[in-house]
Amino acid sequence: MEALKILLDVRNHPVLIHCKRGKHRTGCVVGCFRKMQNWCLSSVFEEYQRYAGAKSRTVDLTFIEMFDIINLRQCLYSIIYQYQGASKKRRLMYQGKTTQKPPRLTSF
């Protein structure tokens, strides 16, 4: 849950997710993140298995399947979104930073 809180908070971006081998802990964090993004479970499992390869573990897939994203969504709202002004629209807040245009990507 703590890793996902960091990942979901856009003030921490860009974020590199890794573990010792980049399969199990990383796969579980990314799998739970994909659930948060409303990916269907079969796609989450397919991505996990693609990167875990022969090291894929059933216990990891069970963990991802059983992970409760409801609490994570509530946490997301408390971390990132705040109500602004009379319009009550939710807006991303970057505390302590001024809004800047993203760098332009150009190809040569």
N, C-alpha and C positions, 0 to 999 in steps of 0.2 A: 504494500500500500504506500509506503514512504517513497519508494522509487517512482511509482506512478504519479504521486503528488508533484514530485520534482519535474517529471516528464511533461505533465499537463500544464504546468505554469509557464506560459510563454515568455515570462521575464527571464527564464533560465536558458532559452534557446540561443544558439543551437546546442543540442544535447547529443553526446555520444554514449550509447548503451553497450556495455561489454561486461564479460565475466572471464573467468580463467580460460575457457575454451570457446565461449560465444555460442553455446548451444542451450544448456538447460536453464540457468537463471535468466539469461538474456531472452531465451525463447519464451519463458513464462511471462516475463514483464511485457514483451512485445505482444504476446498472445492476449493478455489481459487488456492491453492498450487497444488492440484491434477490436475486442468486444466492446470497449468504450466507444469506438468509432462505428459501432453497429454492423460490423462484418458478420456474415453468417458463420456459424461455428465450423462448418466444413471447410471454408476458406481459411479460417484461422488455423485449423489443424493442418491443412495442406501447406501453408507457409512455414509452420513450425517444422513439419517433417522434411520439407525441402532443405532447410538450413541445418537441421540436426542430423540428417542422413541416417546412417546406421546407429547413431547414438540416441535416436529418438526413444523417449521413455513414456510408457503408458501413464505413469504417475503424474508426469508433467501435463499431459493432455487432460487427465481427470482434474487436476488443479485448475487449469484454465477453464474447463467446462463449469466447475463449481464456483468459480470466483464471482462474488457478488458485486456487480457494477453499480448497484443502486447507491451504496454508501460512497463509492468513488464519484459518482455524479454530484452528490450533495457536496462533497469536498471540493470538486471542481468549481462549483458556483461560489463557494466561499473564498477560493484562492484567486480566481481570475476575474469574475464578473462583479460589477458593482452598478447600482442604479445611479443614473446621472440626470440631474435636472428634473423639470416638470414632465418631460415626455416619458419618463420611466422606461426608456429603451436600455437594453443591456449593451454595454460597450466594453471592449477590451481596455484594460487600464495598465499602462506602463508607468508605475510609480517611479518618480525620480529621474525620468528620462524625457527628453523632448521628442516629439514625433519627427522622424526624418524619413525622407524618401528612401526606399530600398535601392541598393546599387543596381545599375542597369547591366544586363547581361548582353554582351555582343559577341557575335561569332565572326571569325576571320576566315 
